[in-house]
């Protein structure tokens, strides 16, 4: 027997489009009036039931899928219409449209939040295509602030040259980190004591004869002498200063992490690196590839500068698991290139809410952890045996929603119920009563043994009646209490109107057929409504009078025709008069009666 529960969702189908409205606090998984075969079928998050109605999808873990548009920030998605935020970016529901090339919504530490991609990492979207190095434009990576990174001063954008006339060397031009190609600020550097190389691109750094040296310098052991700061070198022994740093002769040892001797602004002079990574073989800044990574800035010449401790490197996030949800708190950079340790807590009876936080209330079962349902805006434990329900998802593990209550079994057999008074929650036999849920009450009922059998008056074919035997009856169209034997039919109990227990009527015709039936003793001179004179249905048309009457003597008289006369035909009937003793009367014209 079924207890009808309230529905939580209603569907309107207008011009083939499906409009859904979820009622707060309800948890029925059924979409009223929404059939799978209508319009475009069931929407995302719903499956087609065996009765052709759309129902909320319930996973093996017991969690109920939310209605369309209910996915929370950070949940996987295929389109914006699935998300509360209406933004599906990088495969997850995002807090914004997040279309910039160097911003992503699917960073492992910030899933669902649009954040800048770390400096030096590849972009997530189109718009930062790599340009030629000589352009000093975008290098195809991100700058850590949501923009495209430009080639910095470690990138050569122009060739070096050496003017033989002035014996002056002009170093290669480098990008300035702002999109421009800048020549070395120091201008030309004298190659003395060497001369320019013959190719005109660099100073010579070795000699074979005095003619290859300038001025009074002589070629000794392959060298014209020590060279000045800013000129390329291989080792400190080549330099007047005694320091070969970053590939050039330098005015100082210049070993600090964010100092260098090869900057375009001061080639050959130990100067601060005001942007970018440490030069040469110096230790790299910690945290490379993360939002907490350090870099060289004008703030410090001795070491890398790191984002302030209040810089958020991990936004608050929440992830729905197989049966429950976990929330990870927001974290900040530690000032040394690392993001604070993740602190994760469970959401208890709730799943994820908006903004990367655990939900604290519910509008449907889809906001609750497995094993819980939404009641009155709060997640409650699923029902135990006999608890009211409208779907199995509202019942505890091992129970099934049947007949409006949580039942200890599927209880799918006919004449079985889970909500009989005093036995709710247990599948028991329904005896001597109707069970419309599994035994159609318009034609059937449950017998004393709990079997679904036919009700009285229903057509039967054997021992399938709930009470009494299956009895043969005949249709009686003419109301003469005899039915057409050729149309016999079994019925449970008493016969319905128009059916009689006696058959054998050879002319069951409404109206005039009433005179034709077995046992008819009357005589008729007119053929019956079905033709012929077999009014008593014995298979013969029996005439009342024989051919030839007789007057045997003064007191013996047998009426009869003077010759054989067919039924209904006229002939001379010699009858007996009314005198006593009877005597034969004179023959008189008469029709032959039959039955």
C-alpha positions as CSV (number, residue, x, y, z in Angstrom):
1,X,0.0,0.0,0.0
2,X,1.3,3.4,-0.9
3,X,1.4,6.6,1.2
4,X,1.7,9.6,-1.1
5,X,4.5,12.0,-0.1
6,X,5.0,15.6,-1.1
7,X,7.2,16.5,-4.1
8,X,10.2,18.9,-3.9
9,X,10.5,19.8,-7.5
10,X,8.0,20.9,-10.2
11,X,8.7,21.0,-13.9
12,X,7.1,23.2,-16.5
13,X,7.6,22.3,-20.1
14,X,7.2,25.4,-22.4
15,X,8.0,25.1,-26.1
16,X,10.2,22.1,-25.4
17,X,12.3,23.9,-22.8
18,X,12.4,22.7,-19.2
19,X,12.0,25.1,-16.3
20,X,12.7,23.8,-12.8
21,X,11.8,25.2,-9.5
22,X,13.1,23.5,-6.3
23,X,11.2,24.0,-3.1
24,X,13.4,24.8,-0.1
25,X,13.5,22.2,2.6
26,X,12.0,19.4,0.5
27,X,13.8,16.3,-0.6
28,X,11.6,14.3,-2.9
29,X,13.7,13.3,-5.9
30,X,10.7,13.3,-8.2
31,X,10.1,16.0,-10.8
32,X,6.3,16.3,-11.0
33,X,4.9,15.9,-14.5
34,X,8.4,15.9,-16.1
35,X,8.6,12.8,-18.4
36,X,11.8,11.7,-20.0
37,X,10.1,11.4,-23.4
38,X,8.9,15.1,-23.4
39,X,11.0,18.0,-24.7
40,X,14.7,17.4,-24.5
41,X,14.6,14.6,-21.9
42,X,15.9,14.8,-18.4
43,X,18.3,17.7,-17.4
44,X,21.8,17.2,-16.0
45,X,21.8,15.6,-12.6
46,X,18.6,13.6,-13.3
47,X,18.0,10.1,-14.6
48,X,15.0,8.6,-16.3
49,X,13.0,6.3,-14.0
50,X,11.3,3.1,-15.1
51,X,8.0,5.0,-15.1
52,X,9.3,7.5,-17.6
53,X,9.6,10.3,-15.0
54,X,12.8,12.2,-14.3
55,X,14.4,11.7,-10.9
56,X,17.4,13.1,-9.1
57,X,20.5,11.0,-9.7
58,X,21.7,9.1,-6.7
59,X,25.3,7.7,-6.7
60,X,26.5,4.4,-5.3
61,X,27.8,6.4,-2.3
62,X,24.3,7.6,-1.4
63,X,24.9,11.2,-2.3
64,X,22.1,12.9,-4.2
65,X,22.9,15.0,-7.2
66,X,21.9,18.6,-6.9
67,X,19.5,20.3,-9.4
68,X,20.8,22.0,-12.5
69,X,22.8,25.1,-11.5
70,X,23.6,24.0,-7.9
71,X,27.3,23.0,-8.3
72,X,29.5,24.9,-5.9
73,X,32.7,26.8,-6.5
74,X,35.5,24.4,-7.3
75,X,33.3,21.5,-8.4
76,X,34.0,20.0,-11.8
77,X,31.7,21.2,-14.6
78,X,31.1,21.2,-18.3
79,X,29.2,24.5,-18.6
80,X,28.3,27.6,-16.7
81,X,24.6,26.5,-16.3
82,X,25.8,23.8,-13.9
83,X,27.3,26.3,-11.5
84,X,25.9,28.6,-8.8
85,X,28.3,31.3,-10.0
86,X,27.3,30.7,-13.7
87,X,31.0,30.5,-14.6
88,X,32.6,27.2,-15.6
89,X,36.4,28.0,-16.2
90,X,39.2,25.5,-16.7
91,X,36.8,22.6,-15.9
92,X,35.6,23.9,-12.5
93,X,32.9,26.3,-11.2
94,X,34.7,29.6,-10.8
95,X,34.1,32.8,-8.8
96,X,34.4,34.9,-11.9
97,X,34.7,34.8,-15.7
98,X,38.5,34.5,-15.4
99,X,39.4,35.0,-19.0
100,X,42.8,36.6,-18.7
101,X,45.6,34.5,-20.2
102,X,47.7,34.4,-17.0
103,X,44.9,33.7,-14.6
104,X,43.4,30.3,-13.8
105,X,40.5,28.8,-11.8
106,X,41.9,25.3,-11.5
107,X,45.1,25.9,-9.6
108,X,45.6,23.0,-7.1
109,X,45.8,25.4,-4.1
110,X,43.0,27.7,-5.3
111,X,40.5,25.6,-7.2
112,X,37.4,27.7,-7.9
113,X,39.1,31.0,-7.3
114,X,40.5,33.1,-10.2
115,X,44.2,33.6,-9.3
116,X,47.3,34.8,-11.1
117,X,49.6,32.1,-12.5
118,X,53.0,32.1,-10.9
119,X,55.9,34.0,-12.5
120,X,57.6,32.0,-15.2
121,X,54.8,29.5,-15.6
122,X,52.8,28.8,-18.8
123,X,49.5,30.7,-19.3
124,X,46.2,28.9,-18.9
125,X,44.4,30.7,-21.7
126,X,45.2,32.3,-25.1
127,X,46.7,35.8,-25.2
128,X,50.3,35.4,-24.2
129,X,51.8,34.0,-27.4
130,X,55.6,33.9,-27.4
131,X,57.2,36.7,-29.5
132,X,60.8,36.7,-30.9
133,X,63.4,37.5,-28.4
134,X,64.7,40.4,-30.4
135,X,61.2,42.1,-30.0
136,X,61.7,42.2,-26.2
137,X,57.9,41.5,-26.0
138,X,56.1,38.6,-24.4
139,X,58.2,35.5,-23.8
140,X,55.2,33.1,-23.6
141,X,55.1,32.9,-19.8
142,X,53.3,34.7,-17.0
143,X,54.7,37.5,-14.8
144,X,53.0,36.4,-11.5
145,X,50.7,39.3,-11.4
146,X,48.1,38.1,-13.9
147,X,49.9,39.6,-17.0
148,X,52.3,38.3,-19.7
149,X,56.0,38.3,-18.8
150,X,58.3,40.3,-21.0
151,X,61.9,39.4,-21.8
152,X,64.2,40.7,-19.1
153,X,67.8,42.0,-19.2
154,X,69.2,38.5,-19.5
155,X,67.8,38.4,-23.1
156,X,70.1,39.6,-25.9
157,X,68.2,41.7,-28.4
158,X,71.1,43.2,-30.4
159,X,74.6,42.0,-31.5
160,X,77.9,43.3,-30.0
161,X,80.3,45.2,-32.3
162,X,83.8,46.5,-32.3
163,X,84.9,49.6,-34.2
164,X,88.4,49.1,-35.5
165,X,89.0,52.9,-36.1
166,X,88.4,53.8,-32.5
167,X,89.3,50.4,-31.1
168,X,86.0,50.6,-29.2
169,X,83.8,47.7,-28.2
170,X,80.0,48.1,-27.9
171,X,78.4,45.2,-25.9
172,X,75.3,43.4,-27.1
173,X,72.0,45.1,-26.5
174,X,69.6,43.6,-23.9
175,X,65.9,43.8,-23.2
176,X,65.0,46.2,-20.4
177,X,62.1,44.1,-19.0
178,X,59.6,46.7,-20.1
179,X,59.4,45.8,-23.8
180,X,62.4,47.8,-25.2
181,X,65.8,46.8,-26.4
182,X,68.4,48.9,-24.6
183,X,72.1,49.3,-25.5
184,X,74.7,49.2,-22.6
185,X,74.6,52.5,-20.8
186,X,78.4,52.7,-20.7
187,X,78.7,53.1,-24.5
188,X,81.9,52.0,-26.2
189,X,84.6,50.3,-24.1
190,X,88.3,50.5,-25.2
191,X,89.7,47.1,-26.2
192,X,93.2,48.2,-25.1
193,X,95.7,46.6,-24.8
194,X,94.1,44.4,-27.5
195,X,92.7,45.5,-30.8
196,X,89.3,44.6,-32.3
197,X,88.9,41.2,-33.8
198,X,89.0,41.1,-37.6
199,X,85.2,40.2,-37.7
200,X,84.4,43.5,-36.0
201,X,82.2,41.9,-33.3
202,X,84.5,41.7,-30.3
203,X,87.9,42.6,-28.8
204,X,90.6,40.2,-29.3
205,X,91.5,38.2,-26.1
206,X,94.8,36.6,-27.3
207,X,97.6,37.5,-29.6
208,X,100.4,35.9,-31.7
209,X,102.4,39.0,-32.5
210,X,103.0,42.5,-31.2
211,X,101.2,43.9,-34.2
212,X,98.0,42.5,-32.7
213,X,98.4,44.7,-29.6
214,X,97.9,48.5,-29.4
215,X,100.2,51.2,-28.3
216,X,103.4,50.1,-26.5
217,X,101.9,46.8,-25.4
218,X,103.8,43.7,-26.4
219,X,102.5,40.2,-27.0
220,X,103.8,38.1,-24.2
221,X,102.8,34.5,-23.8
222,X,99.7,35.1,-26.1
223,X,98.5,38.2,-24.2
224,X,98.8,41.9,-24.8
225,X,98.1,42.6,-21.1
226,X,95.2,43.0,-18.7
227,X,91.8,44.2,-19.9
228,X,89.4,46.8,-18.4
229,X,86.1,46.3,-16.7
230,X,83.1,45.4,-18.9
231,X,85.1,43.4,-21.4
232,X,84.3,39.7,-21.7
233,X,86.5,37.4,-19.8
234,X,87.1,33.8,-19.0
235,X,89.0,34.1,-15.7
236,X,90.1,36.8,-13.2
237,X,93.7,36.6,-14.5
238,X,92.6,38.5,-17.6
239,X,91.2,41.5,-15.7
240,X,92.9,44.6,-14.4
241,X,90.6,44.5,-11.4
242,X,91.3,40.9,-10.7
243,X,87.6,40.0,-10.9
244,X,85.9,38.1,-13.7
245,X,82.2,38.0,-12.7
246,X,79.1,37.1,-14.9
247,X,81.4,36.7,-17.9
248,X,82.9,40.3,-17.7
249,X,85.7,42.0,-15.9
250,X,84.1,43.5,-12.8
251,X,85.1,46.2,-10.4
252,X,84.4,44.0,-7.4
253,X,83.9,40.4,-6.3
254,X,80.1,41.0,-6.6
255,X,78.9,37.7,-5.0
256,X,75.7,39.0,-3.4
257,X,72.5,37.2,-4.5
258,X,70.9,40.1,-6.2
259,X,74.0,42.0,-7.5
260,X,75.5,41.5,-10.9
261,X,78.2,42.8,-13.2
262,X,76.5,42.2,-16.5
263,X,73.5,44.6,-16.2
264,X,72.9,46.7,-19.2
265,X,72.7,49.8,-17.0
266,X,76.3,49.3,-15.6
267,X,78.3,46.7,-17.5
268,X,81.5,45.9,-15.6
269,X,80.3,47.6,-12.4
270,X,78.7,45.5,-9.6
271,X,75.1,46.8,-9.5
272,X,71.7,45.7,-8.1
273,X,69.5,43.5,-10.2
274,X,66.2,45.5,-9.8
275,X,63.9,42.8,-11.4
276,X,64.0,39.2,-12.2
277,X,66.1,36.2,-11.1
278,X,69.6,36.2,-9.8
279,X,72.3,36.3,-12.5
280,X,74.8,33.6,-13.3
281,X,75.6,30.9,-10.9
282,X,74.2,32.6,-7.8
283,X,71.6,30.7,-5.7
284,X,68.0,30.9,-7.2
285,X,65.3,32.5,-5.1
286,X,63.1,30.1,-3.2
287,X,59.6,29.1,-4.3
288,X,60.1,29.2,-8.1
289,X,56.9,28.5,-9.9
290,X,54.6,29.5,-7.0
291,X,52.9,32.7,-5.9
292,X,55.2,32.9,-2.9
293,X,58.4,32.9,-5.1
294,X,61.1,35.5,-4.5
295,X,62.8,37.7,-7.0
296,X,65.4,40.4,-7.1
297,X,64.1,43.9,-6.6
298,X,65.5,47.3,-5.8
299,X,64.5,46.6,-2.2
300,X,67.5,44.5,-1.5
301,X,70.9,43.9,-3.2
302,X,72.0,41.2,-0.9
303,X,69.1,38.7,-1.2
304,X,65.8,37.9,-2.9
305,X,62.7,39.8,-1.9
306,X,59.6,37.7,-1.1
307,X,55.9,38.5,-1.1
308,X,54.6,40.0,2.2
309,X,53.4,37.5,4.9
310,X,49.8,38.7,4.4
311,X,49.8,37.7,0.7
312,X,47.2,34.9,0.2
313,X,48.8,32.0,-1.6
314,X,46.0,29.5,-1.0
315,X,42.3,30.6,-1.0
316,X,39.8,28.9,1.1
317,X,38.5,25.8,-0.8
318,X,36.0,23.0,-0.2
319,X,35.9,19.7,-2.0
320,X,33.0,17.2,-2.0
321,X,34.3,13.7,-1.6
322,X,32.7,10.3,-2.2
323,X,30.4,10.7,0.8
324,X,31.4,13.9,2.7
325,X,33.2,17.2,2.2
326,X,36.5,18.7,3.4
327,X,37.3,22.4,3.8
328,X,40.8,23.8,3.4
329,X,41.4,27.1,5.1
330,X,43.1,30.0,3.3
331,X,46.8,30.4,3.8
332,X,49.4,33.1,3.3
333,X,53.1,33.2,2.2
334,X,55.6,32.7,4.9
335,X,58.0,35.3,3.6
336,X,60.6,32.7,2.6
337,X,59.1,31.4,-0.6
338,X,56.7,28.9,0.8
339,X,52.9,28.8,1.3
340,X,51.6,28.1,4.8
341,X,50.7,24.5,5.5
342,X,47.3,23.4,4.5
343,X,44.8,23.1,7.4
344,X,41.9,20.9,6.4
345,X,38.7,20.2,8.4
346,X,35.6,18.1,7.7
347,X,32.2,19.6,6.9
348,X,30.4,17.2,9.1
349,X,26.8,16.5,8.0
350,X,27.0,19.1,5.2
351,X,28.7,19.3,1.8
352,X,30.4,22.3,0.4
353,X,28.6,25.6,0.2
354,X,29.5,28.7,-1.7
355,X,32.9,30.6,-1.6
356,X,35.0,27.5,-0.8
357,X,33.4,27.0,2.6
358,X,31.3,24.2,4.2
359,X,27.6,24.7,3.9
360,X,25.8,25.5,7.2
361,X,22.2,24.9,6.0
362,X,20.5,23.0,3.2
363,X,17.8,23.4,0.6
364,X,17.8,19.8,-0.5
365,X,19.4,16.4,0.1
366,X,22.2,17.4,-2.4
367,X,23.6,19.8,0.3
368,X,24.0,16.9,2.8
369,X,26.7,14.3,3.3
370,X,25.9,10.6,2.5
371,X,23.6,9.2,5.2
372,X,21.8,12.5,5.8
373,X,18.8,14.3,4.3
374,X,17.6,17.9,4.4
375,X,14.8,18.5,6.8
376,X,13.6,22.0,7.6
377,X,16.8,23.6,6.2
378,X,19.2,21.4,8.3
379,X,20.8,18.1,7.4
380,X,19.5,15.2,9.5
381,X,20.4,11.5,9.8
382,X,18.6,9.3,7.3
383,X,15.5,7.6,8.4
384,X,15.5,4.3,10.2
385,X,12.9,1.5,9.8
386,X,9.3,3.0,9.4
387,X,10.6,6.6,9.0
388,X,8.6,8.5,6.4
389,X,10.4,8.9,3.0
390,X,9.8,9.6,-0.6
391,X,13.0,8.0,-2.0
392,X,15.5,5.3,-0.9
393,X,18.1,8.0,-0.6
394,X,16.4,9.2,2.5
395,X,16.7,5.9,4.3
396,X,19.6,4.5,6.2
397,X,21.9,1.9,4.6
398,X,20.2,-1.4,3.9
399,X,16.7,0.1,3.9
400,X,14.5,0.8,0.9
401,X,11.8,3.5,0.6
402,X,8.6,1.5,0.0
403,X,5.0,2.5,0.5
404,X,6.1,5.9,1.9
405,X,8.3,4.5,4.7
406,X,11.8,3.1,5.1
407,X,11.4,-0.6,4.7
408,X,13.6,-3.6,5.7
409,X,13.2,-5.1,2.2
410,X,12.4,-4.3,-1.4
411,X,8.9,-5.7,-0.8
412,X,8.1,-5.8,-4.5
413,X,5.9,-8.9,-4.5
414,X,2.1,-8.5,-5.0
415,X,0.1,-8.3,-1.8
416,X,3.0,-7.2,0.3
417,X,3.2,-3.9,2.2
418,X,5.6,-2.0,4.4
419,X,3.1,0.4,6.0
420,X,0.4,-1.8,7.6
421,X,-0.6,-0.4,11.0
422,X,1.5,-1.9,13.8
423,X,4.0,-3.4,11.3
424,X,5.3,-0.3,9.5
425,X,8.8,-0.7,8.1
426,X,8.5,-4.5,7.7
427,X,7.4,-6.2,4.6
428,X,4.3,-8.3,5.5
429,X,1.5,-10.1,3.7
430,X,-1.7,-8.1,2.8
431,X,-4.5,-10.6,3.4
432,X,-8.2,-10.3,2.4
433,X,-7.8,-6.6,1.4
434,X,-6.9,-4.5,-1.6
435,X,-3.3,-3.6,-2.3
436,X,-3.4,-1.0,-5.1
437,X,0.4,-0.6,-5.1
438,X,1.0,-4.1,-6.5
439,X,-2.4,-5.7,-7.0
440,X,-4.7,-3.6,-9.3
441,X,-7.7,-2.8,-7.1
442,X,-10.1,-2.2,-9.9
443,X,-10.0,-5.9,-10.9
444,X,-8.0,-7.7,-8.2
445,X,-7.8,-8.1,-4.5
446,X,-5.5,-10.0,-2.1
447,X,-7.0,-13.3,-0.9
448,X,-6.7,-14.8,2.6
449,X,-3.3,-16.3,1.8
450,X,-1.8,-13.0,0.4
451,X,-2.1,-13.9,-3.2
452,X,-3.4,-11.4,-5.8
453,X,-6.6,-12.9,-7.2
454,X,-9.6,-11.7,-9.2
455,X,-12.5,-10.0,-7.6
456,X,-16.1,-11.3,-7.9
457,X,-17.6,-10.5,-11.2
458,X,-14.3,-10.6,-13.0
459,X,-13.7,-12.9,-16.0
460,X,-11.7,-16.0,-15.0
461,X,-10.1,-19.0,-16.5
462,X,-9.6,-21.4,-13.6
463,X,-8.6,-21.2,-10.0
464,X,-7.6,-17.5,-9.9
465,X,-10.6,-16.2,-8.0
466,X,-10.1,-14.6,-4.6
467,X,-13.3,-16.2,-3.3
468,X,-15.5,-19.0,-4.7
469,X,-15.0,-20.9,-7.9
470,X,-14.7,-19.8,-11.5
471,X,-18.3,-20.5,-12.8
472,X,-19.4,-20.7,-16.5
473,X,-22.1,-18.3,-17.5
474,X,-23.8,-17.4,-20.9
475,X,-24.8,-14.1,-22.3
476,X,-28.6,-13.7,-22.4
477,X,-29.5,-11.0,-24.8
478,X,-33.2,-11.7,-25.0
479,X,-33.9,-12.1,-21.3
480,X,-35.4,-15.6,-21.5
481,X,-33.0,-16.9,-18.8
482,X,-31.2,-19.0,-21.4
483,X,-27.8,-17.9,-22.9
484,X,-25.9,-18.5,-26.1
485,X,-23.8,-21.6,-25.5
486,X,-21.3,-20.5,-28.1
487,X,-20.3,-17.5,-26.0
488,X,-19.7,-19.2,-22.7
489,X,-17.4,-17.4,-20.3
490,X,-16.1,-17.9,-16.7
491,X,-16.7,-15.4,-13.9
492,X,-15.7,-15.3,-10.3
493,X,-18.6,-15.6,-7.9
494,X,-22.0,-14.3,-9.2
495,X,-22.5,-13.5,-12.8
496,X,-22.6,-9.9,-14.0
497,X,-25.9,-8.4,-15.4
498,X,-26.9,-10.0,-18.7
499,X,-25.3,-13.4,-18.0
500,X,-27.1,-16.6,-16.9
501,X,-26.1,-20.0,-15.8
502,X,-28.2,-21.8,-18.4
503,X,-27.0,-22.2,-22.0
504,X,-28.5,-23.8,-25.0
505,X,-30.4,-20.8,-26.4
506,X,-30.4,-21.4,-30.2
507,X,-31.7,-17.9,-31.0
508,X,-30.5,-15.4,-28.4
509,X,-31.8,-12.3,-30.1
510,X,-33.0,-9.3,-28.2
511,X,-36.8,-8.7,-28.4
512,X,-38.5,-11.5,-30.4
513,X,-35.9,-14.1,-29.6
514,X,-37.3,-14.4,-26.1
515,X,-39.8,-17.1,-27.4
516,X,-37.0,-19.3,-28.6
517,X,-35.4,-21.4,-25.8
518,X,-34.9,-24.9,-24.6
519,X,-38.2,-26.4,-23.2
520,X,-40.5,-24.2,-25.2
521,X,-44.0,-26.0,-25.2
522,X,-46.0,-23.4,-27.1
523,X,-46.7,-23.8,-30.9
524,X,-46.1,-21.2,-33.5
525,X,-47.3,-20.8,-37.1
526,X,-44.7,-18.0,-37.9
527,X,-41.0,-18.7,-38.3
528,X,-38.8,-17.5,-35.4
529,X,-36.5,-14.4,-35.5
530,X,-33.5,-16.5,-36.4
531,X,-35.4,-18.4,-39.1
532,X,-37.1,-21.8,-39.0
533,X,-39.6,-23.3,-36.5
534,X,-37.2,-24.9,-33.9
535,X,-38.6,-22.9,-31.0
536,X,-37.6,-25.5,-28.3
537,X,-34.0,-25.6,-29.5
538,X,-34.0,-29.4,-29.9
539,X,-32.6,-29.3,-33.4
540,X,-35.8,-30.1,-35.1
541,X,-39.0,-28.2,-36.3
542,X,-41.7,-30.5,-34.8
543,X,-45.2,-30.1,-36.4
544,X,-48.2,-30.2,-34.0
545,X,-50.5,-32.2,-36.3
546,X,-49.6,-35.3,-38.4
547,X,-50.6,-35.9,-41.9
548,X,-54.0,-37.7,-41.9
549,X,-56.6,-37.5,-39.1
550,X,-58.9,-40.4,-38.4
551,X,-62.4,-41.2,-37.1
552,X,-62.1,-44.6,-35.9
553,X,-65.5,-45.0,-34.4
554,X,-68.2,-43.0,-32.8
555,X,-66.0,-42.0,-29.9
556,X,-62.5,-42.1,-31.3
557,X,-61.1,-39.1,-33.1
558,X,-57.4,-38.1,-34.0
559,X,-57.1,-34.6,-35.6
560,X,-54.7,-34.2,-38.5
561,X,-54.3,-32.8,-42.0
562,X,-55.7,-34.6,-44.9
563,X,-52.1,-34.6,-46.3
564,X,-48.6,-33.7,-45.1
565,X,-48.4,-29.9,-44.4
566,X,-45.1,-28.0,-43.7
567,X,-44.7,-25.8,-40.7
568,X,-46.6,-22.5,-41.1
569,X,-48.2,-23.7,-44.4
570,X,-52.1,-24.0,-44.8
571,X,-53.9,-27.2,-45.4
572,X,-57.2,-29.0,-44.6
573,X,-57.3,-30.0,-41.0
574,X,-59.8,-32.6,-40.0
575,X,-60.4,-32.0,-36.4
576,X,-62.8,-33.3,-33.8
577,X,-65.9,-31.5,-32.9
578,X,-66.9,-30.6,-29.5
579,X,-69.8,-33.0,-29.2
580,X,-69.7,-35.8,-26.9
581,X,-68.9,-38.3,-27.8
582,X,-66.4,-36.7,-30.1
583,X,-66.8,-37.2,-33.8
584,X,-64.7,-36.1,-36.7
585,X,-65.5,-32.7,-38.0
586,X,-65.4,-31.7,-41.6
587,X,-61.9,-30.7,-42.9
588,X,-61.2,-26.9,-42.6
589,X,-58.3,-24.7,-43.9
590,X,-55.7,-24.3,-41.1
591,X,-51.9,-23.4,-40.7
592,X,-49.6,-26.0,-39.4
593,X,-48.2,-25.0,-35.9
594,X,-44.7,-26.2,-35.0
595,X,-42.0,-25.8,-32.3
